[in-house]
Amino acid sequence: MFSILDKEFIIDKVIYFCLNYIFKNHILIIIKYFFKSLVLISTIYIMLESKKNLIILLNQTNFYKTNNIIKLAIYSHSLNNGGVERNTAILLNYISTIELFEIYLFTDIISNNEYKISNKIKRVIISYKSNYLKRQLLKNKINILIYQFYDKPIIEMLKKIRNLKIILYNHSCFLFWIYTKDRFIFKNVYNEYKKSNYVISIVPFENDFLFKKWGIKSIFMNNFLTYDYNKVIKSDLSSNNILMIGRGSDENKRFYLGIRAMKYILKEIQKSQMIVISDDKDIKYIKKIVKFLNLENNINFVGYSATPEIYFKNASLHIFPTIAEACPMVLSETKIYGIPNILVGIDYVSNIKGGVVIVYDDDPEIIAKYAIKILTNEQYKKTLSKEARKSMKKFNNNILFKKWVELLMAVNNDTYNFYFNKNKLSENESLYILKNQINLLRKRIPRLENINIKDILNFSFIENINYI
């Protein structure tokens, strides 16, 4: 016997199917009908771009209904400062405003400088290496778990829990795993992704291209914005202050490139200052480089800042030398403040376009050359600033919140589909990015001098990744 929800779903899909095959021209149809006191309003836009390419955007209100509270849990190592943690806190706080959900947050630790979360969220301290996570999931009868880590045994254990739906939230990118020492994680986890029903990617290049080639079913999600575009007063770009932001002790962030670039920048702009915002205490190596280059008077380590806006308002450039990223929140933050950015090789993140200069070389002198051009050419600097701000207008937390709720309801009701996941990149754009990244891989890892596009697109590359 079908439930009311099943009947509504079948009726809507029949309408959707008929419209798809009957109508051939641009048409807007608004359908309003009642089904046992439930109003279903469906707005369907059908755009015929070509004979082979029919794009349908289905925006539905009250499509998914449930009479039961959905118990949702999110796992994160901590809620301490960092892009993943900040994004998690924003998501948690939003979902906690929806009465349909009962929210749990599982973390390994509680620490200082945590992002604030609503008191409606139930916090549980666990150890991801033990069975305590499994016991808590069963004890609290969790329906959906958003898992944000890369541990194959844990993922395999979670998949055995009856009636638990697991969303694997991939905050990384495959390039990171190639460059990092933990390459075995890459191989194991991406094989788990292939066997999973619900995977989230925050990299358009991977979601639209690589994952589809590899047989991974995923949907794309942006990271949230930290600041409201309309409430930010942009930097006036009057200073020669340069920002470098992130975990200074993380070797993949490569702060040393930005610091060495400062040696060349100061030859042209003597009063330039670099502000390093990093919560890491153990950055002795970076400080040794500063001392060796005699840059103590020009590089300021300000530590962790709960209010980095004070630095954003007084900066004219952000140097971001990290070797690989997925969807860097700091890039969005600086761009909202109208700060031009120099990135090294990263051309595949969703927030890349607008106000960004990409350097395809790990040479501090080349980084410095572009930094000097930005800081000394007022018109160029203002143009980049304007482009940076303008590019952030298209990012909207409210739209992303709605997409998350649609996703969670679809997963809960076993009606998971990809109608709201239109590709951001074409295959040609993706191939262009892949070629750039292969050239960088050849430069950075000599053992990969013979790597080619076929190696990457063939999933056996992942199986054989230990040869790197």
N, C-alpha and C positions, 0 to 999 in steps of 0.2 A: 504493500500500500504506500503510495507516495505521500510525503508530507506536503504542507502548504509551500514550504521553501523549495522542495523538489519540483512541484508543479510550476511555480513562478520561474524557476531557473530554466525548465524545459521550454515553457512558452516564450521566454525572452530569447533563448537560443534559436528557436524556430523562426521567430521574427527576424533575428539577425541573419540567419542563413538565407531566408527568402530575399531580404533586401540586398544581400551580397550578389545574388544571381539575377535578380529582376532588373535592378536599376543600373544604368550605364553612364549617366551624366551626373554633374554636380547637383546634389539635392540635399535639402535639410528637412528632416522629418521629426516632428515632435509628437510623441505618442504618450497620451495620458489615459490610464485606465485603472479600474479598481478590481482587486481580486481579494474577496473576503476581508474587506475593510483595510487592506494594505495598499497604499498608493505607490505605484511604480512609475517614475518619470524617467524616460529614456530619451536622451538626445544623441542622435547618430549622425555624424558627418561622414559622407562618403565622397572621397575625392579620387577621380580617375586620372592618375598621372600618366599612365600608359596602359596599353592593352594587357601587359603582364604585371603591372604594379598597381594594385588596388590597396590604398591605405585607409583603414577604418579606425576612427577614434570614437570609442564608446564611453560616454560619461554618464554614469548611472547614480541615481539617488535612491537610497533605501533598497538597493538590490540585494545586499546580504543582510539577513536578520538572524538572530539567535535569541532564544529565551534564557540561555544560561550564561553565567559569568565566565569569561575566558581567562584562565590562569596563565599568565605570560611571565616567563623568567628570562633574564639576560645575564649571561656570564661575562665577566670582565676581570682581569687580574686584580685591578684596583680602580679607584676613581680619582687617582692622583693626576696632577697636571700632565697634559699630553693631548694630541689631536684625537686619538681613538676615545680616550676617556671623556673629553669635552663633548664629542659627538654623542657618546652614550648617555651622558647626563641630560643633554638637550632632548634626546629621543624619549628617555624615561619620563622626564617632567611633562612632556606633551601627552604621552599616552596615559599618564596618571590622571589627567583631567577628563578622561572618557570613562564613564561609569561602567561601561561594558567590560572593562578589563580589571583584573586584580594583578598587581605588578610585584614581582620579586626581583631583587638584584643579588646575584651570587658573586662575591669577590673573595680573593685569598686573604686580603688584609684591609684594615682601615688605617689610613695614614693622614698626615697633615697636608694642608694645601689641596684638599679634595674639592671637586666641583660640587656645588650644593644640589641636593635632590629633594623632591617633595616628601613630606612626612607620611604620605599615603603609600609610599613604596616600602615594601618589607625587605629589610636587608639581612642577608644570611652570609656569615663568614664560613668559607669551606676551604678545603685543600684539594686542588684539582688532581693531585697525584693519588688520592685515596678514593674509596667508594662512598665517601660522605656526600659527594655531589649526587650520586645515584639515589642514595637514601632520602636526601632532601627533595629531590624531584618526585619520588614516589610518595613520600609523606605528605607533601603539599598538593599532590594530584595535579601537577603542572600539565597543561595542554600543549603549550608551545614553548620551546627553548631557543633563544637566539644565542648561538655559540660563536665566540669571537676569538678562538685560539686555534693552534695548529698542532694538535696532539692526536695522532692516529688511534692509539689504544682507547683514548677517551671517546673519540667519535664513534668507534666501533661499539663501545659499551653503551653509548647513548642510543644507538640505533636498535639495540635489543630491547629497549624499554617499551613495553606495549602501550599503544595509544599516545605516545609522545611524538610530536612533530618537531623536527629539528631544522632550523634555518641556519645554514653555515654562512656566516658573515665574513667575507674575505676582505680584510682591511689592507692587505698587502698587494704586491704585484709580482708576476713571475720573474721579472728582472732582478728584484731584490734577492730572491732565493738563489739566482745564479751567482750574484756577487757575494753573498754571505757565506759563512763557513758552514751553516746548517743546511746544506743542500739536500740532505736526506729527507728533511721535513717537506721540502718542495715536492719530491717524488711521491711520498706517502700521502700527503694531504690532497694533492691534485687527483690522485687515483680515487680517493674517497669522494671528492667532488663529482667525479664521473658517475658514481653510484648513488648520488643523492638527488632527491626531488626538489629541494629548495636551497639554492645557492645565490648569494648576493655578491655582486662585483661593483666596485666603485671606480673602475677604470674602463672607460668606453672602448678603448682599443682592445682590451681583453674580452669584455662582455660581448661586443658586437662582432668580433673577429676570431681571436684565438680560441675562446671557449667554445664557440660554435664549431670550429675546425676540430677541436679535441673531443667533441661530444659531451660537453658539460652544459647542463640546463641551468642557466642563470638569468637573473634580471639585474638591471643597472639601477643603482641608487647613488645620488650625490651625497656628500657630507653636508651637514647643516652649516648655516652661517652663524658666526658668533655675534655679529653686530647687525643692527637694522640699518640698511643702506640709507634710508631717509632721515635717520637721526644722527648720522656721523658727520662731523665737520672735518673735511679733508685737510691734509697737511698743506701748508702754504709753500712748501718746497724751498724755503728761504735759507735753510742751513745746508751744510755739507756733511750732515750726519748720515752714516751708513749703518743699517741694521743687519745683524745675523742672529737668527732665532732657532732654537731647537735644543736637543740633548747633546751638549758639547762632548760628552764622553763616548757617544756613539760614533764608531769609526766610519760608518756609512754616511754620516752627516758631513764629514770632511771639512770641518771648520778651518783646518790648516790652509786650505786653498784660499779662503776669503782673507785670512790673516796675512798670508804671503802676498796676496794681491795688494794689500794696503801699503806694502813697502814701495810698490811702483806708483800707486795713487798719490802718495805723499810727495813724490818728486814733482808732481804737477799742481797738487792742491795741498799746501802745507798745513792748513788749518782743518783738514778733514778729520773727523772722529768716527770710530766704529764702536757701536754699542752692542755688546753680546748679551742676549737674554737667554739664560740657560739655568735650569734648576739643578743641574748636576754639580755635586761637590767635588767629584773626582775628575777634574780637568787639568791635572798637573802637566800632562803632555802638551796641551794647547798653550798653557801659560809659559812653559819652557820655550816654545817657539816664539812667543811674544817677547820674552826676555832676550833670546838669542838675536832677534832682529831689531832689538832696541826700540820696541814699539809701546812700551809701558805708558807713555804719555798720550798715546793716540788710540789705544784700545781699552775700553772700559767694560769689565765684567760686572753686570748689575745683578746677577743671580736670577732666581725666580721672581716674577712680578705678577701679582694678582690684577694689576691695572696697567697692562702694557700700552694702553691707549696714550699714556703720557709720552711714550717714546714714539709711537706712530705719528702723533701730531707734529713732532719735531724732526722728522726724518725725510730725506730726499731720495733714498735708495735702499733696496733690500737685496743683499747677495745671498743666494740660496744654492750652495754648491753640493748638496746631497746627491749621492750617486743613483738613487732610485726612490721613487715615491708612488703613492697610489692616488690619493686626493688630498693634498696638503692644505689643512685649514689655515695655516699661516699665510699661504699665498692669497687666499680669499680675503683674509683680514687686512693685509697690507694693501691689496688692490682696492678694497672699499675705502681706505684712507687716501687713495690716489697716489700711492707710492710706486714708482717704477721698480721692476724686478729684473735681476740677472739670474738665469738658471743655467745649469751646466748639463746639457744633454737631455733634460726631461721635456719631451714634446708630446706626451701621450696622456697627461692628466686632464680631467674634464674642465678645470678652471684655468687652462693654459692661455687661452686667447685674450689679447688685449693688454697693453702696457707691459709686455714681457720681451726681454731680449734673451735668446737662447744661444749659448756658446757650446759648440760641439767639440770642445777640447778641454783637457784638464790642466791647462797652462795658466798659472796665476797672472802672468804678464798680459795674456789675451783678455782675461776677466777684467784686469785693471784698465785696459785700453777702452773697453766699453763703459766701464764705470766713469772714467774721466770724461768721455764724450757726453754722458748723461748729465754729469754734475756741472760741466762748463758750458753746455749748449742749452740756454734757457728755453728756447723754442722747442727743442727736441724733448727736453725734460717735461715740459708742460703738455706736449702732445701725448707722450707715454702716460702721463698722469691722467689725462682726460680719457684715453682709451681704457686704462685700468678700471676707472670708476664706471664707465659706460658698460664694460663687459659684465659687471656684477649685477646689473639690473635684471638680467634674465634669470638669476638664481633667486628662488623664493622659498622660504621655510614652510609657508602655509601649503603650497602645492606639494612639497615633499612630505609633510605630515599626512596629507590626504592620501598620498600614494602608499605610505606605510600602513595606514589603517586598511586600505583596500587589500594590500598584500596579506596582512594578518588575518582579516576576515576570510579571504579566499583560502588561505592555508587551513584555517580552522574548519571551514565548511567543505573541504575537499573539492573546491571549484577553482583551484589554482590555474591560472592561465596568464598569457603574456600580452593581452590586448593593450595594456598601458605601457608597454616597453618598446616603443619605437626606437630603432637604431639611431645613434647620434653620428656615427661615422660610416662612410661608404667603404667598400673594399679597396678602392684605389687609395683613399686617405690612409687606411690601415696599413696597406703595403708600403706606402711611403714612410710611415713611422717605423715599420719593422726594418726597412733597409737602413735607416738612420741608426737604429739601435744595434743592428748587427755590425755596422762599421765601428761603433763605439766598443762593442764587445771585443772585436778583433784588436783594437788599440789597447784596451785595458787588461785583457787576459790573453797573453801570447799563445797559450795552448788552444785557443779558439780561433786561430788565424784562418782555419779552413771552414768555419761554420757558415752555413748558408740558410736561405729562407726555407728550403725544404726540410732542413733539420728541425727548425722551430715548429713548422706546421705539422710535422709528423709527431704524433704523441710518443713515439718510441724515443724521441729526444729526452723526454722526461724519464722514461724507464732507464735510460743509459746515462743519466746525468752525473753519475759518479766519475765518468771519464774527465770531467772538467777539473 
